Amino acid sequence: VQLVESGGGLVPAGGSLRLSCAASGSILSINTMSWYRQAPGKERELVATISSRTGTNYADSAKGRFTISVDNAKKTVYLQMNSLKPEDTAVYYCNVWVQTHTLFNVDFWGQGTQVTISS
């Protein structure tokens, strides 16, 4: 299973970005797709999760500004980020839990995409 992320960049505060994460490989089904982020000197933290069973969940810092969505046909998860703040600066990682031919529930990580918000 491979995850390819895109959409990061440098934007001024108040701007918007849309991150994408496309999954490919031997995937029978996708259980959960999430976005995490890790700022310099900080631990990786959950930003948003989407699941067909549980819907969407957001970190408090993301509520009202970020929207997670999925295109099941493309096996792609998106993170629309609006009203960006300098504290949103981080490397953003995609994480997916999938069922493969050999494993019922296993997770994979994307390579990360840098998001930098200037003040």
C-alpha positions in Angstrom: 0.0 0.0 0.0 1.3 3.4 -1.0 0.1 6.8 0.2 1.0 9.9 -1.9 0.4 13.3 -0.3 0.2 16.7 -2.0 -1.0 20.2 -1.5 1.3 21.6 1.2 3.0 25.0 0.8 3.6 28.4 2.1 0.6 30.7 2.6 -0.1 33.9 4.6 -2.2 33.8 7.7 -5.9 33.7 6.9 -5.2 31.8 3.7 -6.4 28.3 2.6 -4.8 25.1 1.5 -6.2 21.7 0.4 -4.2 18.6 1.2 -4.7 15.4 -0.7 -3.6 11.8 0.1 -4.1 9.1 -2.5 -3.9 5.5 -1.5 -3.0 2.7 -3.9 -2.0 -0.9 -3.8 -3.6 -4.1 -2.6 -6.5 -2.6 -0.7 -9.7 -4.5 -0.2 -11.4 -1.8 1.9 -10.5 1.4 3.7 -11.6 1.6 7.3 -10.4 5.0 8.5 -8.5 7.9 7.0 -6.9 10.6 9.1 -4.7 13.6 9.0 -2.0 14.2 11.7 0.5 17.0 12.0 3.8 17.4 13.7 5.2 20.8 14.5 9.0 21.3 15.3 9.7 20.1 18.8 6.2 18.8 19.3 4.6 15.4 19.2 2.5 14.3 16.3 -1.1 15.1 16.9 -4.4 14.0 15.3 -6.1 16.7 13.2 -9.1 15.0 11.7 -10.5 11.5 11.0 -13.1 10.2 8.7 -14.7 6.8 8.8 -17.8 5.3 7.2 -18.8 3.9 10.6 -18.1 6.9 12.8 -18.2 9.9 10.5 -15.8 12.7 11.0 -14.0 13.9 14.1 -11.8 16.9 14.5 -9.2 18.2 17.0 -10.5 21.3 18.8 -7.9 23.3 17.0 -9.3 22.3 13.6 -13.1 22.6 14.3 -14.8 25.2 12.3 -11.7 25.8 10.0 -10.7 22.4 8.6 -12.9 19.9 6.7 -11.9 16.3 6.0 -13.5 14.5 3.1 -13.0 11.4 1.1 -13.5 10.3 -2.5 -13.9 6.5 -2.1 -13.7 5.8 -5.9 -10.3 7.5 -6.0 -9.2 6.2 -2.5 -8.3 9.8 -1.7 -8.7 11.8 1.4 -8.7 15.5 1.5 -8.1 18.2 4.2 -9.5 21.6 3.3 -7.9 24.1 5.6 -9.3 27.6 5.9 -8.5 30.6 8.1 -5.0 29.3 8.6 -2.9 30.5 11.5 0.9 30.5 12.1 0.4 27.8 14.7 -0.9 25.5 12.0 2.6 25.3 10.6 3.7 21.7 10.7 4.4 18.6 8.6 1.0 17.0 7.8 0.8 13.2 7.5 -1.9 11.1 6.1 -2.8 7.8 7.9 -5.1 5.1 6.7 -6.3 1.9 8.2 -7.1 -0.7 5.5 -8.0 -4.3 4.9 -5.6 -6.1 2.6 -5.6 -9.6 1.3 -3.5 -10.8 4.2 -4.4 -8.4 7.0 -7.8 -7.4 8.4 -6.8 -4.0 9.8 -3.4 -2.4 9.2 -2.3 1.2 9.0 0.0 3.1 6.7 1.5 6.5 6.8 2.2 9.0 4.0 5.5 10.7 3.6 4.3 14.0 5.0 3.8 17.4 3.4 5.0 20.7 4.8 2.5 23.4 5.6 4.0 26.8 6.5 1.8 29.8 7.5 3.4 33.2 7.6 2.3 35.8 10.0 
